[in-house]
Amino acid sequence: MKVYPAETLIRPDLQAHIFSDALLHNVRALRRLCEEGTRFCAVVKANAYGHGLPEIVNILRQADVDFFAVASIYEAIHIAAMEREIPILILEPIYAAQPPDQILAAARNGFHCVAGTTEVIDFLSDILAGAGETLNLHVNVESGMGRCGIDPEEASRLIRRIDQCPNARLAGVYTHFATADEEDLSYAWHQLERFERFLESHRIRQRRDVLVHAANSAATIKIPEAHFDMVRCGISMYGYYSRRMADPPIVLRPVMRVQAPVVQIKHLPAGHSVSYGRSFVPYRDTTAALIPLGYADGYWRCFSNRATMKVGNMFAPVIGRVCMDQLLLDVTDIPDVSLGQMVTAIDNDHDSPCGVYALADLAGTICYEILTCVHAHVNRIVH
């Protein structure tokens, strides 16, 4: 058995199997949708969407990846310790109260950062001037997302200010779609038109040293006009469409399967209630398997008495409340269940009753949330 340092808090028998072939297939499939020369930005924020940041970055060394994108400088520094060749885009905007050592680290590591105000240019210029460093900056133009983009008028002033700053370089101009994953793309087209007007009015496309990017996973698949110089793919790289598509143009393969062992088998007489709140009372004598997995590991409490897990080639219902680190399955009808047998809690099959889409439907959420909740202490095993 592999021994992990105590500080990692990895539990080896809670296993997230990461399938390299599926990840590399998805990158190739997404790239085929783009014109030759379009750069590919692999979005690996949130622990690589729950798949494990070091594991995914290491696999992507084998892929045709031009950028990594992360949420914060903390994630960027983590990647930089492993990978020095591929540039990293930090999507969280720099702010004027940020610790100076983070600004210096970003510049010295060649990170690409987002500037959200003209005031922040003075802030980072003061920090970088004495160090003789230059920071790569991207400007997020508000086209309709209504989150951290800045209005076109302010973006114009910000670009001029960056161009005047000796310690900053305009490295990118981008926007982000709010509805590219919906069937009705009319609002996405409105965003694209607004962004294109900004690019044209500021002659951004003529600046060959400035990356123009807009397409998230959904737009990469559905709006080729939004590909520009680079696409930013997150959820689809891991094998999922933002929303299930009836006839997708590419086949995506889920990258992760989560499993846990049977650690106890117990026999419950008919009428004997199960777990907290007595939310399940069997109508028959029942064989139950205890699984050491719960909401602290990323398997949600709302799956109580609703979800199933795969035991061998059969599916067993979750009975009683999902606890912090334990749950029970009804395995009465499944032969030869044994201690130590691994059961599948999250399947790498789009159509599985315990697949990510099915679990997201049960929880009333999206596939992103199911994936990113898989705890970091679950052992990632790369195949």
Buried (B, 14 or more C-beta within 10 A) or exposed (E): EEEEEEEEEBBEBBBBBBBBEBBBBBBEBBBEBBEEEBBBBBBBBBBBBBBBBBBBBBBBEEBEBBBBBBBBBEBBBBBBEEBEEBBBBBBBBBEEEBEEEBBBBBBEBBBBBBBBBBEBBEBBBEBBEEEEBBBBBBBBBBBBBEEEBBEBEBBBEBBBBBEEBEBBBBBBBBBBBBBBBBEEBEBBBBBBEBBBEBBEEBEBBEBEEBBBBBBBBBBBBBBBEBBBBBBBBBBBBBBBBBEEBEEEEBEBBBBBBBBBBBBEBEEBEEEBEBBEEEEBBBEEEBBBBBBBBBBEBBBBBBBBBEBBBBBBEEBBBBBBBBBEBBBBBBBBEBEEBEEEBBBBBBBBBBEBBBBBBBBBBBBEBBBBBBBBBBBBBBBBBBE
